[in-house]
């Protein structure tokens, strides 16, 4: 009985459940940022997590202004590469997949398009296009426990969208669009 309670008290024990809130920003690919809320369970030398994320991208293009909003469910498996004796500091590597929805907003000037019959031209209009989004991700994560149950989390995520809008996906191996997104947040372990 004493061994079971001692294991539960240890950080990252197999009995522990985790909840994280992380913010991210793109440092390569399309400029953007987002937030992700995840939950999961620590396993022996690893953890499994799933969650919901929302990201906003704004490509820099001189000829058109577009923005993308992605909402996706994520699932990741992270293996512990290194852990201090007290499990206060842990380094993980792993990957996962995401599945969701992307909404693209295009701002355009009506003089560039012919108005439909019976419609007048306005100063500017916005069109929205929605598509399915999926992809894979690889991550390297550092977890530092401030207390027995609260940790700071920092990670570097490499994201490859497989489906989605043409600027967010890859069609063949010569046009892979790779996004590098660091993220930082808090994790609660109970």
TIDREN-740128 format. One record per residue (C-alpha): residue in three letters; x, z, y. Coordinates in steps of 0.001 Angstrom, whole numbers, plus 500000, padded with zeros to 6 digits. Example, Ala and Ser with C-alpha at 12.3 -4.5 7.8 and 13.67 -1.06 7.14 Angstrom:
# residues 2
<atom><type>ALA</type><xx>512300</xx><zz>507800</zz><yy>495500</yy></atom>
<atom><type>SER</type><xx>513670</xx><zz>507140</zz><yy>498940</yy></atom>
# end
This chain:
# residues 190
<atom><type>UNK</type><xx>500000</xx><zz>500000</zz><yy>500000</yy></atom>
<atom><type>UNK</type><xx>502832</xx><zz>500770</zz><yy>502391</yy></atom>
<atom><type>UNK</type><xx>504427</xx><zz>497364</zz><yy>501713</yy></atom>
<atom><type>UNK</type><xx>501208</xx><zz>495531</zz><yy>502646</yy></atom>
<atom><type>UNK</type><xx>500879</xx><zz>497332</zz><yy>505971</yy></atom>
<atom><type>UNK</type><xx>504584</xx><zz>496812</zz><yy>506767</yy></atom>
<atom><type>UNK</type><xx>504243</xx><zz>493071</zz><yy>506095</yy></atom>
<atom><type>UNK</type><xx>501248</xx><zz>492839</zz><yy>508416</yy></atom>
<atom><type>UNK</type><xx>503183</xx><zz>494591</zz><yy>511168</yy></atom>
<atom><type>UNK</type><xx>506019</xx><zz>492067</zz><yy>510989</yy></atom>
<atom><type>UNK</type><xx>505947</xx><zz>489165</zz><yy>513464</yy></atom>
<atom><type>UNK</type><xx>505080</xx><zz>485826</zz><yy>511812</yy></atom>
<atom><type>UNK</type><xx>504078</xx><zz>487458</zz><yy>508499</yy></atom>
<atom><type>UNK</type><xx>501951</xx><zz>485410</zz><yy>506100</yy></atom>
<atom><type>UNK</type><xx>498952</xx><zz>487602</zz><yy>506953</yy></atom>
<atom><type>UNK</type><xx>499157</xx><zz>486739</zz><yy>510667</yy></atom>
<atom><type>UNK</type><xx>496811</xx><zz>484447</zz><yy>512554</yy></atom>
<atom><type>UNK</type><xx>498004</xx><zz>482764</zz><yy>515754</yy></atom>
<atom><type>UNK</type><xx>496215</xx><zz>481540</zz><yy>518875</yy></atom>
<atom><type>UNK</type><xx>498114</xx><zz>479493</zz><yy>521507</yy></atom>
<atom><type>UNK</type><xx>497471</xx><zz>478023</zz><yy>524930</yy></atom>
<atom><type>UNK</type><xx>500074</xx><zz>475471</zz><yy>526047</yy></atom>
<atom><type>UNK</type><xx>500483</xx><zz>473160</zz><yy>529017</yy></atom>
<atom><type>UNK</type><xx>502474</xx><zz>469933</zz><yy>528799</yy></atom>
<atom><type>UNK</type><xx>503802</xx><zz>467148</zz><yy>530982</yy></atom>
<atom><type>UNK</type><xx>505202</xx><zz>463718</zz><yy>530076</yy></atom>
<atom><type>UNK</type><xx>508879</xx><zz>463114</zz><yy>530841</yy></atom>
<atom><type>UNK</type><xx>508946</xx><zz>459588</zz><yy>529380</yy></atom>
<atom><type>UNK</type><xx>506367</xx><zz>456870</zz><yy>528946</yy></atom>
<atom><type>UNK</type><xx>503220</xx><zz>457128</zz><yy>531056</yy></atom>
<atom><type>UNK</type><xx>503257</xx><zz>460013</zz><yy>533614</yy></atom>
<atom><type>UNK</type><xx>500726</xx><zz>462702</zz><yy>532757</yy></atom>
<atom><type>UNK</type><xx>499991</xx><zz>466310</zz><yy>531891</yy></atom>
<atom><type>UNK</type><xx>497610</xx><zz>468287</zz><yy>529738</yy></atom>
<atom><type>UNK</type><xx>496534</xx><zz>471519</zz><yy>528102</yy></atom>
<atom><type>UNK</type><xx>496059</xx><zz>472400</zz><yy>524443</yy></atom>
<atom><type>UNK</type><xx>494377</xx><zz>475361</zz><yy>522749</yy></atom>
<atom><type>UNK</type><xx>495321</xx><zz>475909</zz><yy>519105</yy></atom>
<atom><type>UNK</type><xx>494768</xx><zz>478349</zz><yy>516294</yy></atom>
<atom><type>UNK</type><xx>496442</xx><zz>478667</zz><yy>512939</yy></atom>
<atom><type>UNK</type><xx>498049</xx><zz>480798</zz><yy>510285</yy></atom>
<atom><type>UNK</type><xx>501621</xx><zz>481724</zz><yy>509522</yy></atom>
<atom><type>UNK</type><xx>502776</xx><zz>480727</zz><yy>506034</yy></atom>
<atom><type>UNK</type><xx>505974</xx><zz>481605</zz><yy>504195</yy></atom>
<atom><type>UNK</type><xx>508730</xx><zz>480197</zz><yy>506504</yy></atom>
<atom><type>UNK</type><xx>506238</xx><zz>477955</zz><yy>508340</yy></atom>
<atom><type>UNK</type><xx>502883</xx><zz>477812</zz><yy>510060</yy></atom>
<atom><type>UNK</type><xx>499924</xx><zz>475463</zz><yy>510163</yy></atom>
<atom><type>UNK</type><xx>497920</xx><zz>474996</zz><yy>513345</yy></atom>
<atom><type>UNK</type><xx>495041</xx><zz>472916</zz><yy>514625</yy></atom>
<atom><type>UNK</type><xx>493413</xx><zz>472656</zz><yy>518005</yy></atom>
<atom><type>UNK</type><xx>491891</xx><zz>470740</zz><yy>520859</yy></atom>
<atom><type>UNK</type><xx>493841</xx><zz>469118</zz><yy>523681</yy></atom>
<atom><type>UNK</type><xx>492991</xx><zz>467348</zz><yy>526927</yy></atom>
<atom><type>UNK</type><xx>495579</xx><zz>465160</zz><yy>528690</yy></atom>
<atom><type>UNK</type><xx>495392</xx><zz>463119</zz><yy>531894</yy></atom>
<atom><type>UNK</type><xx>497700</xx><zz>460116</zz><yy>532445</yy></atom>
<atom><type>UNK</type><xx>498207</xx><zz>458009</zz><yy>535557</yy></atom>
<atom><type>UNK</type><xx>500375</xx><zz>454908</zz><yy>535020</yy></atom>
<atom><type>UNK</type><xx>502461</xx><zz>453779</zz><yy>537971</yy></atom>
<atom><type>UNK</type><xx>501600</xx><zz>450124</zz><yy>538476</yy></atom>
<atom><type>UNK</type><xx>501858</xx><zz>448247</zz><yy>541771</yy></atom>
<atom><type>UNK</type><xx>498973</xx><zz>445858</zz><yy>541050</yy></atom>
<atom><type>UNK</type><xx>496262</xx><zz>448231</zz><yy>539789</yy></atom>
<atom><type>UNK</type><xx>495382</xx><zz>451916</zz><yy>539732</yy></atom>
<atom><type>UNK</type><xx>494271</xx><zz>453238</zz><yy>536381</yy></atom>
<atom><type>UNK</type><xx>493980</xx><zz>456658</zz><yy>534878</yy></atom>
<atom><type>UNK</type><xx>493431</xx><zz>457792</zz><yy>531312</yy></atom>
<atom><type>UNK</type><xx>491835</xx><zz>460950</zz><yy>529996</yy></atom>
<atom><type>UNK</type><xx>492512</xx><zz>461758</zz><yy>526338</yy></atom>
<atom><type>UNK</type><xx>490636</xx><zz>464390</zz><yy>524338</yy></atom>
<atom><type>UNK</type><xx>491942</xx><zz>464932</zz><yy>520815</yy></atom>
<atom><type>UNK</type><xx>491848</xx><zz>467216</zz><yy>517798</yy></atom>
<atom><type>UNK</type><xx>495348</xx><zz>468016</zz><yy>516551</yy></atom>
<atom><type>UNK</type><xx>496814</xx><zz>469318</zz><yy>513301</yy></atom>
<atom><type>UNK</type><xx>500484</xx><zz>470259</zz><yy>512814</yy></atom>
<atom><type>UNK</type><xx>502726</xx><zz>471746</zz><yy>510143</yy></atom>
<atom><type>UNK</type><xx>505811</xx><zz>473508</zz><yy>511523</yy></atom>
<atom><type>UNK</type><xx>508726</xx><zz>474658</zz><yy>509312</yy></atom>
<atom><type>UNK</type><xx>510975</xx><zz>477523</zz><yy>510445</yy></atom>
<atom><type>UNK</type><xx>514557</xx><zz>476255</zz><yy>510755</yy></atom>
<atom><type>UNK</type><xx>515912</xx><zz>479526</zz><yy>512119</yy></atom>
<atom><type>UNK</type><xx>514554</xx><zz>483034</zz><yy>512601</yy></atom>
<atom><type>UNK</type><xx>516300</xx><zz>486157</zz><yy>513850</yy></atom>
<atom><type>UNK</type><xx>516299</xx><zz>489180</zz><yy>511569</yy></atom>
<atom><type>UNK</type><xx>513457</xx><zz>490805</zz><yy>513533</yy></atom>
<atom><type>UNK</type><xx>511608</xx><zz>487457</zz><yy>513867</yy></atom>
<atom><type>UNK</type><xx>511730</xx><zz>487934</zz><yy>517631</yy></atom>
<atom><type>UNK</type><xx>513222</xx><zz>484434</zz><yy>518039</yy></atom>
<atom><type>UNK</type><xx>512176</xx><zz>481492</zz><yy>515830</yy></atom>
<atom><type>UNK</type><xx>512986</xx><zz>477779</zz><yy>515866</yy></atom>
<atom><type>UNK</type><xx>510536</xx><zz>475384</zz><yy>514166</yy></atom>
<atom><type>UNK</type><xx>510487</xx><zz>471654</zz><yy>513437</yy></atom>
<atom><type>UNK</type><xx>507549</xx><zz>469691</zz><yy>512155</yy></atom>
<atom><type>UNK</type><xx>504904</xx><zz>467169</zz><yy>512893</yy></atom>
<atom><type>UNK</type><xx>501299</xx><zz>466282</zz><yy>512680</yy></atom>
<atom><type>UNK</type><xx>498537</xx><zz>463925</zz><yy>513649</yy></atom>
<atom><type>UNK</type><xx>495845</xx><zz>463676</zz><yy>516297</yy></atom>
<atom><type>UNK</type><xx>492453</xx><zz>462040</zz><yy>516425</yy></atom>
<atom><type>UNK</type><xx>490266</xx><zz>461685</zz><yy>519480</yy></atom>
<atom><type>UNK</type><xx>488904</xx><zz>459700</zz><yy>522350</yy></atom>
<atom><type>UNK</type><xx>490446</xx><zz>458071</zz><yy>525414</yy></atom>
<atom><type>UNK</type><xx>488601</xx><zz>457132</zz><yy>528580</yy></atom>
<atom><type>UNK</type><xx>490215</xx><zz>454664</zz><yy>530969</yy></atom>
<atom><type>UNK</type><xx>489162</xx><zz>454392</zz><yy>534602</yy></atom>
<atom><type>UNK</type><xx>490092</xx><zz>451244</zz><yy>536538</yy></atom>
<atom><type>UNK</type><xx>489780</xx><zz>451136</zz><yy>540315</yy></atom>
<atom><type>UNK</type><xx>489440</xx><zz>447596</zz><yy>541597</yy></atom>
<atom><type>UNK</type><xx>488401</xx><zz>445740</zz><yy>544720</yy></atom>
<atom><type>UNK</type><xx>485193</xx><zz>443692</zz><yy>544413</yy></atom>
<atom><type>UNK</type><xx>486631</xx><zz>440711</zz><yy>546261</yy></atom>
<atom><type>UNK</type><xx>488845</xx><zz>440212</zz><yy>543195</yy></atom>
<atom><type>UNK</type><xx>485731</xx><zz>439793</zz><yy>541028</yy></atom>
<atom><type>UNK</type><xx>482659</xx><zz>437747</zz><yy>541655</yy></atom>
<atom><type>UNK</type><xx>479614</xx><zz>440029</zz><yy>542038</yy></atom>
<atom><type>UNK</type><xx>476739</xx><zz>439597</zz><yy>539611</yy></atom>
<atom><type>UNK</type><xx>473695</xx><zz>437764</zz><yy>540933</yy></atom>
<atom><type>UNK</type><xx>471626</xx><zz>439973</zz><yy>543228</yy></atom>
<atom><type>UNK</type><xx>474427</xx><zz>442534</zz><yy>543680</yy></atom>
<atom><type>UNK</type><xx>476281</xx><zz>443052</zz><yy>546935</yy></atom>
<atom><type>UNK</type><xx>479989</xx><zz>443766</zz><yy>547100</yy></atom>
<atom><type>UNK</type><xx>481077</xx><zz>447298</zz><yy>547946</yy></atom>
<atom><type>UNK</type><xx>484431</xx><zz>448453</zz><yy>549340</yy></atom>
<atom><type>UNK</type><xx>485744</xx><zz>449546</zz><yy>545925</yy></atom>
<atom><type>UNK</type><xx>484331</xx><zz>450169</zz><yy>542470</yy></atom>
<atom><type>UNK</type><xx>485346</xx><zz>451955</zz><yy>539314</yy></atom>
<atom><type>UNK</type><xx>484886</xx><zz>450715</zz><yy>535772</yy></atom>
<atom><type>UNK</type><xx>485320</xx><zz>452966</zz><yy>532749</yy></atom>
<atom><type>UNK</type><xx>486328</xx><zz>451892</zz><yy>529269</yy></atom>
<atom><type>UNK</type><xx>486266</xx><zz>454287</zz><yy>526295</yy></atom>
<atom><type>UNK</type><xx>488155</xx><zz>453850</zz><yy>523040</yy></atom>
<atom><type>UNK</type><xx>489096</xx><zz>455684</zz><yy>519857</yy></atom>
<atom><type>UNK</type><xx>492538</xx><zz>457365</zz><yy>519847</yy></atom>
<atom><type>UNK</type><xx>494800</xx><zz>458415</zz><yy>516976</yy></atom>
<atom><type>UNK</type><xx>498502</xx><zz>458909</zz><yy>516427</yy></atom>
<atom><type>UNK</type><xx>501350</xx><zz>460993</zz><yy>515062</yy></atom>
<atom><type>UNK</type><xx>503669</xx><zz>463541</zz><yy>516649</yy></atom>
<atom><type>UNK</type><xx>507000</xx><zz>465215</zz><yy>515869</yy></atom>
<atom><type>UNK</type><xx>507846</xx><zz>468593</zz><yy>517416</yy></atom>
<atom><type>UNK</type><xx>510730</xx><zz>470992</zz><yy>517892</yy></atom>
<atom><type>UNK</type><xx>509528</xx><zz>474437</zz><yy>519000</yy></atom>
<atom><type>UNK</type><xx>511127</xx><zz>477704</zz><yy>520121</yy></atom>
<atom><type>UNK</type><xx>509064</xx><zz>480900</zz><yy>519835</yy></atom>
<atom><type>UNK</type><xx>510222</xx><zz>484093</zz><yy>521597</yy></atom>
<atom><type>UNK</type><xx>508219</xx><zz>487294</zz><yy>521087</yy></atom>
<atom><type>UNK</type><xx>507980</xx><zz>489499</zz><yy>524173</yy></atom>
<atom><type>UNK</type><xx>506054</xx><zz>492168</zz><yy>522231</yy></atom>
<atom><type>UNK</type><xx>505007</xx><zz>492577</zz><yy>518609</yy></atom>
<atom><type>UNK</type><xx>502088</xx><zz>490171</zz><yy>519119</yy></atom>
<atom><type>UNK</type><xx>502726</xx><zz>488135</zz><yy>522309</yy></atom>
<atom><type>UNK</type><xx>505190</xx><zz>485229</zz><yy>522392</yy></atom>
<atom><type>UNK</type><xx>506403</xx><zz>482604</zz><yy>524833</yy></atom>
<atom><type>UNK</type><xx>506432</xx><zz>479147</zz><yy>523270</yy></atom>
<atom><type>UNK</type><xx>508386</xx><zz>476106</zz><yy>524377</yy></atom>
<atom><type>UNK</type><xx>508393</xx><zz>472810</zz><yy>522548</yy></atom>
<atom><type>UNK</type><xx>509493</xx><zz>469196</zz><yy>522818</yy></atom>
<atom><type>UNK</type><xx>506936</xx><zz>466801</zz><yy>521373</yy></atom>
<atom><type>UNK</type><xx>507464</xx><zz>463142</zz><yy>520566</yy></atom>
<atom><type>UNK</type><xx>504108</xx><zz>461355</zz><yy>520479</yy></atom>
<atom><type>UNK</type><xx>503368</xx><zz>457876</zz><yy>519125</yy></atom>
<atom><type>UNK</type><xx>499776</xx><zz>456745</zz><yy>519718</yy></atom>
<atom><type>UNK</type><xx>498662</xx><zz>454332</zz><yy>516975</yy></atom>
<atom><type>UNK</type><xx>495275</xx><zz>453335</zz><yy>518354</yy></atom>
<atom><type>UNK</type><xx>493867</xx><zz>453517</zz><yy>521865</yy></atom>
<atom><type>UNK</type><xx>494270</xx><zz>451449</zz><yy>525014</yy></atom>
<atom><type>UNK</type><xx>496916</xx><zz>448707</zz><yy>525151</yy></atom>
<atom><type>UNK</type><xx>499297</xx><zz>450810</zz><yy>527287</yy></atom>
<atom><type>UNK</type><xx>498894</xx><zz>453797</zz><yy>524967</yy></atom>
<atom><type>UNK</type><xx>499296</xx><zz>452221</zz><yy>521510</yy></atom>
<atom><type>UNK</type><xx>501700</xx><zz>450183</zz><yy>519430</yy></atom>
<atom><type>UNK</type><xx>500741</xx><zz>446860</zz><yy>517911</yy></atom>
<atom><type>UNK</type><xx>503894</xx><zz>446069</zz><yy>515948</yy></atom>
<atom><type>UNK</type><xx>507264</xx><zz>447687</zz><yy>515426</yy></atom>
<atom><type>UNK</type><xx>508790</xx><zz>445870</zz><yy>518429</yy></atom>
<atom><type>UNK</type><xx>506378</xx><zz>447453</zz><yy>520941</yy></atom>
<atom><type>UNK</type><xx>506369</xx><zz>451138</zz><yy>519965</yy></atom>
<atom><type>UNK</type><xx>505238</xx><zz>453289</zz><yy>522887</yy></atom>
<atom><type>UNK</type><xx>506911</xx><zz>456717</zz><yy>522528</yy></atom>
<atom><type>UNK</type><xx>505957</xx><zz>459617</zz><yy>524827</yy></atom>
<atom><type>UNK</type><xx>508234</xx><zz>462639</zz><yy>525180</yy></atom>
<atom><type>UNK</type><xx>506208</xx><zz>465693</zz><yy>526280</yy></atom>
<atom><type>UNK</type><xx>507682</xx><zz>469177</zz><yy>526689</yy></atom>
<atom><type>UNK</type><xx>505154</xx><zz>472003</zz><yy>526631</yy></atom>
<atom><type>UNK</type><xx>505216</xx><zz>475709</zz><yy>527461</yy></atom>
<atom><type>UNK</type><xx>502686</xx><zz>478410</zz><yy>526777</yy></atom>
<atom><type>UNK</type><xx>501684</xx><zz>481748</zz><yy>525318</yy></atom>
<atom><type>UNK</type><xx>500932</xx><zz>482622</zz><yy>521717</yy></atom>
<atom><type>UNK</type><xx>499068</xx><zz>485656</zz><yy>520486</yy></atom>
<atom><type>UNK</type><xx>499726</xx><zz>486783</zz><yy>516927</yy></atom>
<atom><type>UNK</type><xx>497242</xx><zz>489116</zz><yy>515197</yy></atom>
# end
